[in-house]
C-alpha cells in the first residue's frame, strides 16, 4: 500500500482495528442471512448433506470456517446480546468463543 505521507505505527494499528470491526459487522450480517437460509432448508434443497457443506461451497470457505459460521449462527439465534456485540465490532472469534459458554 502506497502512502502519500508516512503514517505512524499507531495509525497502522488503528487501520487494522477498523478493518477487524468491519469484518465483525459483516459477519453479523452473514449470521442473520445464514439463519434465514437455514430455516428455509436451502442446503437440503440443493442436495447438500449439511448447512456447513452448503456454506463452504457457496462462500468458497474451508469446511472448518463454514462449520464455525453455521455453529455460531445456531448458538446465537437466541443470544441477541452476542449478535449485537458482533454488530458493534467485537471480533467474530470472541463471539464464537462466548457462544460456546
C-alpha positions as CSV (number, residue, x, y, z in Angstrom):
1,X,0.0,0.0,0.0
2,X,1.4,3.4,-1.0
3,X,1.1,6.2,1.5
4,X,1.1,9.8,0.4
5,X,3.0,10.7,3.6
6,X,4.4,8.4,6.3
7,X,2.0,7.2,8.9
8,X,2.8,6.1,12.4
9,X,2.7,2.7,13.8
10,X,-0.3,3.7,15.9
11,X,-2.2,4.8,12.8
12,X,-1.4,1.5,11.1
13,X,-2.7,-0.4,14.2
14,X,-5.9,1.8,14.0
15,X,-6.3,0.8,10.4
16,X,-6.1,-2.9,11.4
17,X,-8.6,-2.5,14.2
18,X,-11.0,-0.6,12.0
19,X,-10.8,-3.4,9.4
20,X,-11.5,-6.0,12.1
21,X,-14.5,-4.1,13.3
22,X,-15.8,-4.0,9.8
23,X,-15.3,-7.7,9.4
24,X,-17.2,-8.3,12.6
25,X,-20.2,-6.2,11.3
26,X,-20.2,-8.2,8.0
27,X,-20.1,-11.5,9.9
28,X,-23.1,-10.3,11.9
29,X,-25.0,-9.8,8.7
30,X,-23.9,-13.2,7.4
31,X,-25.1,-14.9,10.6
32,X,-28.5,-13.2,10.1
33,X,-28.8,-14.3,6.5
34,X,-27.5,-17.8,7.2
35,X,-30.1,-18.2,9.9
36,X,-32.8,-17.3,7.4
37,X,-31.4,-19.7,4.8
38,X,-31.1,-22.4,7.4
39,X,-34.8,-22.1,8.3
40,X,-35.6,-22.3,4.6
41,X,-33.5,-25.5,4.5
42,X,-31.7,-24.4,1.3
43,X,-28.9,-26.9,1.9
44,X,-31.2,-29.8,1.7
45,X,-33.0,-28.3,-1.3
46,X,-29.6,-28.0,-3.1
47,X,-28.7,-31.6,-2.3
48,X,-26.1,-30.9,0.3
49,X,-25.6,-33.1,3.4
50,X,-25.4,-30.2,5.8
51,X,-25.6,-26.4,6.0
52,X,-21.9,-26.3,6.6
53,X,-21.3,-28.1,3.3
54,X,-23.6,-25.6,1.6
55,X,-21.9,-22.6,3.1
56,X,-18.4,-23.9,2.3
57,X,-19.4,-24.3,-1.4
58,X,-21.4,-21.1,-1.8
59,X,-18.9,-18.8,0.0
60,X,-15.7,-20.7,-1.1
61,X,-14.7,-21.2,2.5
62,X,-12.9,-24.0,4.2
63,X,-15.2,-26.5,5.7
64,X,-13.9,-25.6,9.2
65,X,-14.7,-21.9,8.7
66,X,-18.2,-22.8,7.3
67,X,-18.8,-25.1,10.2
68,X,-17.8,-22.3,12.6
69,X,-20.2,-19.8,10.9
70,X,-23.1,-22.3,11.0
71,X,-22.4,-23.3,14.6
72,X,-22.1,-19.7,15.8
73,X,-25.2,-18.8,13.9
74,X,-27.2,-21.5,15.6
75,X,-25.8,-20.9,19.0
76,X,-26.5,-17.2,18.8
77,X,-30.1,-17.3,17.5
78,X,-31.4,-16.7,21.0
79,X,-28.5,-14.6,22.1
80,X,-29.2,-11.1,20.8
81,X,-26.6,-9.8,23.2
82,X,-23.8,-11.6,21.2
83,X,-25.3,-10.7,17.9
84,X,-25.4,-7.0,19.0
85,X,-21.8,-7.2,20.2
86,X,-20.7,-8.6,16.9
87,X,-22.6,-5.8,15.0
88,X,-20.8,-3.2,17.3
89,X,-17.4,-4.6,16.3
90,X,-16.5,-7.2,18.8
91,X,-14.4,-9.8,17.0
92,X,-16.0,-12.8,15.4
93,X,-13.5,-15.1,17.2
94,X,-14.5,-13.7,20.6
95,X,-18.3,-14.1,19.8
96,X,-17.7,-17.6,18.6
97,X,-15.9,-18.5,21.9
98,X,-18.6,-16.7,24.0
99,X,-21.4,-18.6,22.2
100,X,-19.9,-21.9,23.4
101,X,-20.2,-20.9,27.1
